Amino acid sequence: MLMINFILEVLGCWRKLPRIFKSIYSKKLGIEETEASQMNGVLYKSYGTSMAALKAIGYDFDSDDYHRFVHGRLPFERLKPDHVLRSLLLRLPSNLIQVDNQLQIKLS
């Protein structure tokens, strides 16, 4: 989760996220926009991710569609290779789970 937060900070996306979540909550799940704004913060803090929270409280939706909707609006093309960061990550003693911008999970 820390890596995702780091990436969002680098991309300058923190301000954009509330609009993205408000949009998916209202367009895909039928939740009023005012309720969506309040809901997202509470659910994120309680469950760690918005998608996990929505599933936990009973919303039924396609996870891949949700990811495409949310992450497809982030400017990942702005990310450039960072060899220092890569070197630090490779030195970590445990297995890493890597998710690329096509949402494919790779274990290393």
C-alpha positions in Angstrom: 0.0 0.0 0.0 2.9 2.3 0.7 4.2 1.9 -2.8 0.8 2.9 -4.3 0.7 6.0 -2.0 4.2 6.9 -3.2 3.2 6.5 -6.8 0.1 8.6 -6.4 2.1 11.3 -4.7 4.7 11.3 -7.5 2.0 11.6 -10.1 0.3 14.4 -8.2 -3.0 12.4 -8.2 -4.1 12.8 -4.6 -6.4 15.7 -5.5 -7.9 13.8 -8.4 -8.8 10.6 -6.4 -11.9 12.0 -4.7 -13.5 12.9 -8.1 -12.6 9.4 -9.4 -14.2 7.6 -6.5 -17.2 9.9 -6.5 -17.6 9.1 -10.2 -17.4 5.3 -9.8 -19.7 5.3 -6.8 -22.4 7.3 -8.5 -22.1 6.0 -12.1 -21.3 2.3 -11.4 -22.9 1.7 -8.0 -25.8 4.1 -8.0 -24.7 5.9 -4.8 -25.5 9.7 -4.5 -22.5 11.9 -5.0 -22.8 13.6 -1.6 -23.0 10.2 0.1 -20.1 8.9 -2.0 -17.8 11.6 -0.8 -18.5 10.9 2.9 -18.5 7.1 2.4 -15.2 6.8 0.6 -13.1 8.3 3.4 -14.7 6.2 6.1 -14.6 3.0 4.1 -10.9 3.5 3.1 -9.9 4.0 6.7 -11.8 1.0 7.9 -10.9 -1.5 5.2 -7.6 -0.3 3.7 -8.9 0.0 0.1 -12.1 1.3 -1.3 -12.8 -1.7 -3.4 -12.4 -4.1 -0.4 -14.6 -1.9 1.6 -17.4 -1.8 -1.0 -17.2 -5.6 -1.4 -17.3 -6.1 2.4 -20.4 -4.1 2.9 -22.3 -6.0 0.2 -21.8 -4.2 -3.2 -21.4 -6.6 -6.1 -19.4 -5.5 -9.0 -16.6 -6.7 -11.3 -13.2 -6.1 -9.7 -11.4 -5.8 -13.0 -13.9 -3.3 -14.3 -13.5 -1.3 -11.0 -9.7 -1.3 -11.4 -9.9 -0.2 -15.1 -12.3 2.6 -14.1 -10.2 3.9 -11.2 -6.6 3.3 -12.4 -7.4 3.9 -16.0 -7.8 7.6 -15.2 -4.4 8.0 -13.5 -1.5 9.4 -15.6 0.9 6.5 -15.3 2.7 7.6 -18.4 4.4 10.3 -16.2 6.3 7.7 -14.3 9.9 7.3 -15.4 12.3 4.5 -14.5 14.1 5.2 -11.1 17.2 3.1 -10.9 17.9 4.1 -7.3 14.4 3.1 -6.2 14.7 -0.2 -8.2 18.0 -1.0 -6.5 16.5 -0.4 -3.0 13.4 -2.6 -3.8 15.6 -5.4 -5.1 17.5 -5.4 -1.8 14.4 -6.0 0.3 14.7 -9.4 1.9 11.1 -10.7 1.3 9.2 -11.6 -1.9 7.7 -8.7 -3.7 4.4 -8.5 -5.5 4.7 -6.2 -8.5 1.7 -4.9 -10.3 2.4 -3.3 -13.7 0.2 -0.7 -15.4 -1.7 -3.4 -17.2 -2.8 -4.7 -13.7 -0.8 -8.0 -14.2 0.5 -9.4 -11.0 4.0 -10.8 -10.9 5.7 -12.5 -8.0 9.5 -12.2 -7.5 
